[in-house]
């Protein structure tokens, strides 16, 4: 469990670093700060949701009580994300799955797909943008009596 927790922390750090380095490489000084923040938050949220989809052992065994992440709304959001992930083009889908579920960094994914790290970064950004648009276009979830 400790190794997995350490691995998860390292993956999160790598994700943040990769998202920040994408902004500094391609955007330059004309980047909109709000758009950069949205991209960063989207990447982290997608990763957080996909982590609970079976790639890691559940480390919440210490707290047996219900959490915010076991609610119906959370489960439906994760299922919606997974369904939208299936509708992405194959390469974008593969990159997002490899990065967030398997935990590979962009260099490892690039080696596996035999493309450059920059191309993986482009496809990753494109996939997250598509997910953000598609998930933003869905109706919000409301509980009714």
Secondary structure, DSSP 4 states (H G I P E B T S, - for coil): -HHHHHHHHHHHHHHHHHHHHHHHHHTGGG--HHHHHHHHHHHHHHHHHHHTTTTS----TT--S--GGGSHHHHHHHHHHHHHHHTS-HHHHHHHIIIIII---HHHHHHHHTS-HHHHHHHHHHHHHHHHHHHHTSPPP----
